[in-house]
Amino acid sequence: MNNASLATADRITHLKVVVLALIASIAIMVIGITAHAVDDARAYGVAATPLKAGKAVMFSTTDTATIVR
C-alpha cells in the first residue's frame, strides 16, 4: 500500500478523504447558519419606539435662582 499520493492511494484512503471533506463542509455550513446577524435594537439595548422629550430643565452653577418666563 502506497498512500503517500492520492493518485496511488487505495480505495479506503479515498473513502476517508471524501468522508472527511463531507464532515468539514457540513461543519462549515452549520457554523454559517448559526452565525446570523443580530438586530441592533436588541443587541445594544436601544428602545424600539422613540421616547418623547420631557419639559426643558435649566441648570446653573451659581446659588442664585433664575426664573424664566
HUZI-V321961 format. One record per backbone hydrogen bond with DSSP energy under -1.0 kcal/mol. NH is the residue of the N-H (numbers start at 1). CO is the residue of the C=O. Records with the same first field share a line. If there is no record, write none. Layout:
# HUZI-V321961
NH=CO  CO
This chain:
# HUZI-V321961
14=10
15=11
16=12
17=13
18=14
19=15
20=16
21=17
22=18
23=19
24=20
25=21
26=22
27=23
28=24
29=25
30=26
31=27
32=28
33=29
34=30
35=31
36=34
43=39
44=40
